[in-house]
Amino acid sequence: MSDSANNPDVTSPDPLLTEPELVTANDAVIPPPSAPQGRRAAAAFIFFTVALDMLALGMIAPVLPRLIESFLHGDTSTAAQMLGLFGTVFAVMQFFFSPIVGSLSDRFGRRPVVLLSNFGLGLDYLLMAWAPALGWLFLGRVISGLTSSSIPTAMAYMADVTPREKRAAAFGMLNAAFGIGFVLGPALGGILGNVNPRLPFWVAAGLSLVNGLYGLFVLPESLSHQNRSPFSWKRANPVGSLSLLKHGSMLAIAAVLLLGYIAQQSLMNVYVIYADFRYHWTTRSVGLSLATIGVFTIIYGGLLVKPVVAKLGERRTMIIGLIGGALGYFMFGVSKTGIIFWLGIPFLNMMSFAWPSAQSILSHKTSPAEQGQLQGAINSLRGIAGLIGPGIFTYIFSKSIGAEAIIHIPGTPFFTAAAMLLIALMIARRVDDKPAQQHHTDAASPN
């Protein structure tokens, strides 16, 4: 048996994981062969890792408030405050540790980071399932924010094993994995939580640990040693990692992503209370609408991103996604009945075209040794949105309803989100989606 089969952390590029372009003497480029079975298996593992991570997070979402409340003897007001604190701490951990984890994967490879995250997340859920006091539960949430920071490494892994022209489709598949967790997680968590509020934590722990054990056998390393870069705190801190995005089109795309992530916070923070206030929806109706959003995320990300990008290109696909998202948010805000709100969901989910296209363009403009730092920087943008978005949209909603409202328009938060996407659209139209020439040279060179 070969050394690469015995040692997954090989020193030479794995032929199952790389698809180099062959450059002839007259500079003619021979396209790489179709993806080998080994590479597809590794990519499938990353897909399921992301899906299981999101499934686990979704499973604990319906029961975490109840568990917090149980520690506070039914004090709902204090429980709501603690839940907000838990969410803020999670976002802070993502913001600070995503670039660190991404840079570590650039230094030591993707495989150890992904596997350690799986095992760390599993042990963390065991801690939260066992937690005898609120302080232990809070500690578990802090750790989960750290261990969930492996998502950028999963994205970097996909960039490593996917040719440039197929990266948007690969990122779209990971978006579909998010959708699967978004749909199935809360539903499964609600069923298990009715049995015992701690049961979803035990199941989430089991899923993460089993997936980690499976990865020990099937997941090879994707980053060759010659494409690794030294770890640097200057690049690993959030500000340093974001400096990677400060040049030209990369800065423009970073602005598009940040505006899109902030707009998305309107869904996470006022969607439920808005539907209850304006349409008097039951919990069942809200759950079905959220599940519908997840289903369209799966359809767009898993089935449609690839052919649309192949037909229109990444920049145009990103623009179409922004237009659809802005229209969907506008329909949410203008709808006086639930019907138009429901019809807005397919348009809103066209943002599933924008995310992978933007990430793919950024990936093209980044060297193989910086993919982890790049994905960490992108996740830091999500962290920034998670820190400032909730306050913005909850404040806007509070000032658009009630006797003391500044403007009596309940849909103002969604109009604000639509305006953010329109600004992002104007920026996106100026984006250059051509790969950086020096990165072409790096990718083609055997060194």
Summary of the structure (lengths in Angstrom):
residues: 447
radius of gyration: 21.9
end to end distance: 26.3
largest distance: 76.0
contacts: 1628
relative contact order: 0.14
helix: 78%
strand: 1%
